[in-house]
C-alpha cells in the first residue's frame, strides 16, 4: 500500500509553515493517480497559503509498480554525494522485500521487478517516462553520453543534469535542467533511431554498459559524483 504521514515545510519565499502529506511508500498498482502525479510533476507538492509559492518536498520513498516491473528507491538530490552508501541501503531494502532475504512468494514477484535507485524527482520521473516509451534505462544513459559528446557546449555543471522528459516513436525529448528547481535550460530533440543505433552497437558500447549492468543506480552521475 501507499503510506503517508504529515510533514511541515517552510516556504522559501515568506517562511510560512505548511503541512504537506509526505509518503514513504508508493504502490502505483493500487494508486495509479500517484504515478500520474509523479509524471505531471505535482506529486508531494503544495502551494504556500500566504504567498502562493509552490513547494515540493524532496523524495524519500520506495516506489513499487508491479504492472510496469519497477521497484525504485528515490532519495533527495542532497544525498547524491553519498550514492555508494545509499545504493547499499537500497539493495538491502530490496533484498528484504523481494530479493534473496524475502519470502519465497515475494522472491517470485521480485523476478519480474527491476530494482533501481534515483536521486531527485526528475530522475524518478525519467524512469517512468523511459518505461512508457519502451526504453532500456542503461541504453538511455549511454545515449546521453553520445549526446554530450556530440552537442556543442552543453551546459554541464554540478547544478545541472540531462534528463529525458518526453518523446514518441520517432523523437526523444531531452532537457538540461537545473537540478534544484527543475527549470529547463536547454531542450533537445534526439531522433529515436540514434537510441536504436546505440542499442544495436553492443561491441562499441560494451565497456560503458558494463559500468551500469547489475547496478541499482543507473545514472551517469555514478561515474562523476562521489568517491
WOPE-V155635 format. One line per field, one symbol per residue. ss: DSSP state (H for helix, E for strand, C for the rest). phi: phi as a letter, one per 20 degrees, with the letter a starting at -180 (. if undefined). burial: + if it has 24 or more other C-alpha atoms within 12 Angstrom, else -. Layout:
BEGIN
ss: ???
phi: ???
burial: ???
END
This chain:
BEGIN
ss: CCEEEEEEEECCCCCCEEEEEEEEEEECCCCHHHHHHHHHCCCCEEECCCCCCEEECCCCEEEEEHHHCEEEEEECHHHHHHHHHHHHHHHHHHHHHCCCCCCHHHHHHHCCCEEEEEECHHHHHHHHHHHHCCCCHHHHHHHHHHHHHHCCCCCCCCCEEEEEEEECCCEEEEEEEECCCCEEEEEEEEEHHHHHHHHHCHHHHHHHHHCCCCCCCCCCHHHHCCC
phi: .edcbecdddffecnfececfdddbddffecfffffffffndfmdbeffednffcbfffbbddcbffdmcccedcfffegfdgfffffffffffffecdfdefgfffffffeddfbcccnfgffgffffgffemefffffffffgffffeeflfffafecbecfcrqbfdcdddbecegfdmfeebdbedgfffgffffeefffegfffffdgmdeeeagffeccnf
burial: -+------+++------+-+++++++++-----++--++-+-++++++-----+++++++++++++-++++++++++--+--+--++--++-+++-+++---------++--+++++++++++++++++++++-++++++++++++++-----------++++++++----++++++++--+-----+++-+-++--++--------++--+--++++++++-----
END
